[in-house]
Amino acid sequence: MPIRYLRMLMTRRMAVILLQGFASGLPLALIGSTLQAWFAVSGVDVLTIGVLSLAGQPYVFKFLWAPIFDRYVLPFLGRRRGWLFMTQALLMLIVIFFTFLDPVEHALLIGIIAFFVAFFSATQDILVDAYRTELLVQHEFGVGVSLYNAGYRVAMLVSGGGALIFADYFGWQAMFLTMAGLFAVQLLVTVWAEEPQHEGRPEALHHAVIHPFHDFFKRHFAWWILLFILLYKLTDVITLSLGSKFLIDLGFNLTTIGAVYKGVGLITTLCGAFIGGYIMSRLTIYRSLISFGLLQAFSNLTFAWLALVGANLAVLTIAVAAESFCSGLATTAFVAFLMSLCNKRYTATQYALFSSLAVFGRVYVGPFAGFLARFLHVETYTTHWFYFYVIAFVLGFPALLLLMWLRKKDAVSQ
């Protein structure tokens, strides 16, 4: 591995990116796979579990309030870190409310609290994404994104697989209190981080709302680029949408799911992220998107294989390793692509728009996945999960065909 690549990895700015990735990943798994497992082991039906993903709607619409952070600055810690500190403090407080509730008796109230966690988590993402994009220059994007993804995945292990194992031994209430404590630690990270240089900010709020969108939509094929953003991670989203439910149905216990589905997934995702960052120092963003996107789609077939063989630990390990590694590759290229689209004068708003579309599927595919799983009768015939994951595989190709068409039209660079 070239010395230049290693030197970039070991700078203070990259350490900040790594820790901010941890901050972003922590709430996502908590209100995603962890809540899904909490509901599943409590006996809540699959349709309700699928609908629970609607609590993540703020991730889709975060571009609506992102202009506030391009325009206004709090009187402490700077343009990005001041808002970030306040947001993380609110996340810490809200998570504590989960400790007083039960999924069977308070399903709706848990969904509402999850919505507020998602709202402040989406706000944190706006600020972290803007910070990363403003701090790095383009030749650092691949390295920075790989570190961000590493921190993100470590946090998802902690609030996902780690939380499941912790809950299995000490109970759900103790787990949620521990997660709230980790949000408190993130406040220290925000204070330690340096504030990036800024290229000015909009003079008025209406400028912060209008100008970022005008700046993007004046480019050719802008709407088609947004459609590509919407579709690229769809195959991955469907695979993960009911992952915990799928493994519980096959007969795996929470500890196995936490150790393999989350633990092995972390290791292989980190490998994918770092190898992806290194490959991107040699390939263009376009070629990386195509190559990694193909691998991402084909990796879903390993879960189809698992559905046929049942609760086989070796096959589970292979499936998780393949899907996570390829997802790490694809996510590195995808985030670098989103960063390359931003005008740094409007970073918070433009990146929020792009990433909102990127997570659209994660939020709204949940109900679709729930209906699809019920239509396939997976709760009666667990082998029918095979068809579920074959459909996920097929849905990986529309985005790649669209990207090749955009390249042919010179709407994206080679």
N, C-alpha and C positions, 0 to 999 in steps of 0.2 A: 504494500500500500504506500503510495507516494508520501514523502515527508510533508509536503505542502498540505495535503489532506489532513494528516494527523495534527499539524500545527493549528489548522482552523478549528479542529475538534476541541482543542485544549485551551481556548481563549475564554476570558471571563464572559464575553458577550454570548458565547455558545452555551456556557453554564447557565446563564439567565434563561436562554431559550429552552433548555432542557427542563428547568424547574417550572417555567411557565406552562410547558406542555403537561407537566404533572397537574398543575392547577386546573387546566382545562378538562383533563380526562377524569378527574375525581368525581364530579357530580353526574357525569353522563352515564357511567356504569351503574351508579347508585340508583338512579331512577329508571334505568333500563333493565338489564339482565338480573340485577339483584332484587328489584321490586317484583319482576316477573317470577323469579324463583320463590320469593316470599308468598306470593299469591298462589303459585302452583302447589307448594307443600301444604298450604292452608285449605286446599280443596276448591279453589275458585275455578270456574269453567274456562275453557280455552278462548271463547269469544270475548269474555270480559278481560282476559289477559291481553288479547290483541288490541282491544279498544283502549287499554291503559296507555298505549304508546301515544295517544292523542294529547296526553299531558305535555308532550314535547313540542307542541305547536310554536312556542316562542322561538325555537331555533329556526323555524321557517320564516318568521316575520321580523326577525331582529333588525333588518335593514330599515324598518320604519322608525326606530328610535336611535339608530346609529349616528345620524347627523348631529345629535346633541353633543356627542363626544368629539366630533371634528370642530365644532364651534366653541364650546364652553370649556373652561379650565377651572377646577376646584382650587381653593387657596392653599393647598398643601400637596407636596410630592410631585407636582408637574402635571402636564396635560394628560398623560396616559395613566401614570401610577396612582394619582389621587382618586380617580374614578374606580380603578382596580381595587384599591384598598377598601373602599366603601362597599363595593359589590361583594368581596370575599367575606367581609364581616357579616353581611346580611345572610349569605349562604350558610355560614356557621350557625347562626341563630335559627334559621328555618328548619334545618335538618333535625334539630332536637325534637320538633313536634312529632316526628314519626314514632318516637318511643312511647307515645301515649295511645296508639291506635292498633286495631286488629283488622286484617284484610277482609275477613268475612263480614264483620259488623260495620266497618267504616270504609268500604271500598271507594265510595264517592269522595269522602273527605280526604282520603289518602291521595286520590287522583288530583284533587284541588291543590294540596300541598306540593305534590310532585310538579304541578304546573308552575307554582311560584319558584321552586328550585330550578326548573327549566328556564324560567324568565331571567333570573339572576345569573344562571350559568351561561345563557346565551349572551347576556350583557358582558360577562367576563370574557367570553370568546371574542366579542367585538374588539375589546380593548387589547387582549393578548395578540390577536391576529394583526391589528394595526401596529402594535409595538414591534412585533417580529418583522413585518414588512418594512417599517421605517428604519429599523436598526441595521438590517442586512442589505448588502449590495447584491446584484443578480448572480455573480459567480459564487456567492455563498449560499444561494437558495437551497441547493440540493443538500448540502451539509447541515444547514440550519433546520430544514424540514425533517431530516432524518433524526436529529436530536430532539426536536419538538415531538415527533411521533414516538420516540423512545420514552420520553417523560410521560406522554399521553397514555401509552400502553402500560407503563408501570403503574400509573394511577388507576387505570381500568382493572389491573390485576388486584390492586389493593381494595378498591371499592366494588369489585366484581368477585373474582375467585377468592381473594382474601376475606372479603366480607362474608361469603357463603360458608367458608370453613370456620370463621370466628362465630358466626351465628349458629352453626351446627353444634358447637361446644359450649358457648356462653349465652346464647339466646339473641333474638333480634334486637331487643332494646339496648343491650350492651354494645352491640355492633353499631347501631346508629349513633350512640354517644361517642364512640371511638372515631367514627367518620367526622363528626362535628369537631372533634379535637384536631383532626388533620387539617380542616379548613382554617383553624386558628393559626397553625404553623405557617400556612401560606401567606399570612399577613406579614410575617417577618421577611419572607422572600421578596415580597413587593417593596418593602422598605429598602432592602439591600440592592435591588436592581437599579441600574443607571437609566436615566431618562434619555431617549433618542433625540437626535437633532430633527427639527421640524422645518418644512418648507413653507411656513406661513399657514394661516387658517382662514376660512371664509369670514367675511366681514359681518354677515348677519345670518340668522338661522335659516331664512328662506333661501339664501345662497347655498348654505350647507345642504339643504334638501334638494334643490333643483340642479345645481351645477355638476355634482358627481354623476347623476344619471345622464345629463346632456353630454358630458364628456365621454361616457362609454357608448351611448347609443348613436353617436355620430359616426362610429366606425362601421364598415361594411359587415353585413351578416351578423350583427350584434345579437339578434334574437335567436339565431341558430347556434351561436356560441353558448347562450344561456341554456338552450335545450340540451346541448352536449353536457354542460355542467350538471344538469338535472339527471341525466341518464347514466353517467359514467360509473357511479358507485352503486347503481340499482341492484346489480347481481349480488354484490356483497351484502347489501342491506337486507335483501330477502333471505339470504343464508343465515344471517344473525338474528332476524326478527323474532323467531320462535326457537332459538337455539337451546335455551335452558329447558323449555317445555319438551322439545324433541328428545333430549338426553334423559330427562326424568321419565318420559314415556317408555324409553328403551330399557329402563331399569337401573340406570346409574344413580348412586347416591350423591348427596351434596358435596361430600369431601372429594369424591372422585372427579366430579364436575369442576370443583374449584382447583384441584391439583393439576388435572390434565387439560380440560377445556380452557381454563384461565392461565395456569402456570406454563404449560408447554406452549400455549398460544403466545404468551408474553415473549418467551425466548426466541421463538421463530419469527415473531413480528419484528423484534429488535434486529434480528439478523437481516430480515427483508428490508427494513428501513435503512440500516447502515450500508448494506450492499447496494440498495437502490440509490442512495446518495452518492456512493462511489461511482456507480455506473453512469449516473447523470453528469458527473464531471467529464465524461468521455462522449456521452450521447446527447443529442438535443432533447428538449422537453417533448417535442412531438413524437420522436421515435421511442422515447421512454414510455409515453402514454399508450402507444400501440402495443409494444412488446409486453409491458406489465399488465395491460388490460386483458390481453389474451390469456395470460397465466392466471389472472384473477378469476376469469370465467370458468376455465377448465378445473380449477381447484374445487369448485362446488360439487363436482362429480364424486369427490371422495366422500362427501356426506351422503350422497345417494347410495354409495357402496355400503356405508355404515348402516343405513336404514335396512338394507337387505340381510346383513349378517347379524344384526342385533347387538346386544351388549357385549361387544368384544373390545377389550381394553387396547389391544395392539392396533386394531383398525381405527379406534377412536383417536389414538395418539397420532397415527399417520394422517388422518383426516384433518385434525386440528393443526398439525404442523404444516401441512400443505396449504390450507386455506389462509392461515395466519401469515405465513411467509410471503405468499403472493399478494395478500392484502397490504402488507407492509411495503412491498415494492410499488404497487399501484398508488397507494396513498401518498407516498413521497413525490412521485411524478405529478399527481393531481394537485396537491397543495402548491408545489412550485409553479404550476401552470396558473393557478388562481392569483398568486402573488405577482406573476409577470404581467397580469392584466391591469394592475392597479396604477392609478395616478397618485403619487404620494401626497399630493395636496388634499386628497379626499380618501385616504386609506381606509378609515373606519367604515365609511358608508359604502364604498365600492366593494371592499372585501366582504362586508356583511351581506351585500346583495348576492355575491357569488356563492358564499358559503351557505346562505339561506337556501338557495336552490339545491346545493349539494346535500343538505340534510332533509330536504323535502320528502324524499323517499323513506328516510329513517322514521319519520313521524307518521306519514300516511300509508306506508306499506304495511304497518302493523295491523290495522283493521283488515286490509286486503289479504294479508297472510293468514289472519285468523279465519276469515271466510273461506279462503282456499283450503286451509287445513281441514276445516269442517266439511267442505264439499268432498274432499278426498277421503273422508272418514278415517283420519289418522288415529283418532282416539279408540276406534274399534279394531282397526287393522294397522298396526304400527309399521308394517312394511310399506304402507302407502306413502310414508314420508319420502320414499324413493322418487315418486312423481313430483313431489313438492320441490326437491332439489334439482331435478332435471329441468323444471320450469325456470328455476333460478339461473341455471347454466345458460339456457337459451336467451334470457333477458340481458346477458352480458354483451351481446353482439350489436344491437342497434346503435349504441354510443360509438363503437369503433368504426362502423360504417359511416356515421355522420362525421366523425373526425377526419376520416380520409377524404370525404367530400369537401369539407372546409379547407383542407390543405390544398386540394385541387383548385379551389377558388381563391387561393392565397389569403384566406381569412385568418389562418394561423401560420406561424413561421415553421420552417422545416426543422 
